[in-house]
Amino acid sequence: MRNRNLYHWVGIAVGVLAVLFPHILPRFQLRMVTEIVIVALLAMTWKMMLNEAGLFSFGHAVYFGLGAYASVLGWLHVKGLSLMSGILLGGFAAALIGFILSAFLVRMSGTYYALLTLAFNQLIWAIVWKWRAVTGGDDGLGKFPKPDLLGISMRDPANYYYLSLAIVAACMFLCWYFTKTPLGSVVKSIKSNEERAKFIGFNVGVSKVIFLTMLAFFAGVSGALYAQFQEFVGTSSIDLVMSTNVIFMAFIGGVGHFWGPLLGSGTYVYLSEYLSRYTDRWELIFGIVVVILVLFAPQGILGIARKKT
C-alpha cells in the first residue's frame, strides 16, 4: 500500500510537470521533451508486444515509418487534409500493413518470429528507399503543410507539445485499458501457454492479429506525430537503427513496468543528445551503458527502483 501511494504521488507530480514544461523549459529543452513523449508511445507498443504476448520484434520501426510516410503523403497530396486526419491516416495505414504482416507473423514464434519481423522491416525499407518518385528515396520528404488545429497554430512548439502530450496520453490509456479487457487476458494466456489457450477454445491466431494490428496503429500515430515534429520524413524512420533504438528504450526503462518505455525514451533521448555533443563515438558509449544495464539490471531502471522500495 505504501509503494502504491508513493507511485500515485510520483505520477501526479510528473503530470503537473508535464503541463508546466512549456513555461519552465527553454525552447531546445522543450523540443527534447516533445520528442521523448512521441517516441515513448512507440516504445510502449514494442513493450506491450513483448510483455503481454511474449513476441520479440526486430522490425517494429516498419509501422512507425509507414505511419510517418502515409501522413506526410496525405498532407502533400490531399488538399485541405487536417492535422488530425493526417495523423489518423498514418495510424490506419500502419494498422493495415500490420494486419497484412501479422497474418504471416502469427504463424511463427520465438526466434522465427523475430527473424521474420527483421526480414519484413528490410523488405519495406528497401521499397521505401527505391521508390524515389513517391517517397523521395534517401532524400526523404519535407516542406509539407502543418495545418492549424481549431485555429491554434501548431508551429508554436508549446502548442505542438500539448497536442502530442494529449494524443500520446490517450493512446497510452487505451493500451492500459486493453490489458484489463477480456481480449487482453486472452493474449496474456496465449503467452503463458499457447497450447492450453487453443485447447480451451480461444482463437489464438485471430487474437494475435487483432493485438498486433492495434499496436501497429498506435506506432503509426507515433510516426505521424514524429514527422510533423521533425517537419521531415526519411528512410531513417524505418530502418534497423530505429528498430534497435526502440528496443533500447523499452529495456532501459523496464519492459515489465507500464511506465518503463516513458522513462527509457527519456533516458535514451537525453543521453544520445548530450553524449553526441562531446564525442562522435557516443553510440559506442551508449552501447556499453546498455550492456551493463542488461547484465546487472535486466528489469531496467524501474526494476532497480522497485527493489529499493
Sequence and secondary structure as in RCSB ss.txt:
>XXXX:A:sequence
MRNRNLYHWVGIAVGVLAVLFPHILPRFQLRMVTEIVIVALLAMTWKMMLNEAGLFSFGHAVYFGLGAYASVLGW
LHVKGLSLMSGILLGGFAAALIGFILSAFLVRMSGTYYALLTLAFNQLIWAIVWKWRAVTGGDDGLGKFPKPDLL
GISMRDPANYYYLSLAIVAACMFLCWYFTKTPLGSVVKSIKSNEERAKFIGFNVGVSKVIFLTMLAFFAGVSGAL
YAQFQEFVGTSSIDLVMSTNVIFMAFIGGVGHFWGPLLGSGTYVYLSEYLSRYTDRWELIFGIVVVILVLFAPQG
ILGIARKKT
>XXXX:A:secstr
 HHHHHHHHHHHHHHHHHHHHHHHS HHHHHHHHHHHHHHHHHHHHHHHHHHH    S THHHHHHHHHHHHHHH
HHSTT  HHHHHHHHHHHHHHHHHHHHHHHTT  HHHHHHHHHHHHHHHHHHHHH HHHH GGG EE      BT
TB TTSHHHHHHHHHHHHHHHHHHHHHHHTSHHHHHHHHHHH HHHHHHHT  HHHHHHHHHHHHHHHHHHHHHH
HHHHHTEE GGGTSHHHHHHHHHHHHHH TTSTTHHHHHHHHHHHHHHHHHHH TTHHHHHHHHHHHHHHH TTH
HHHHHHHH 
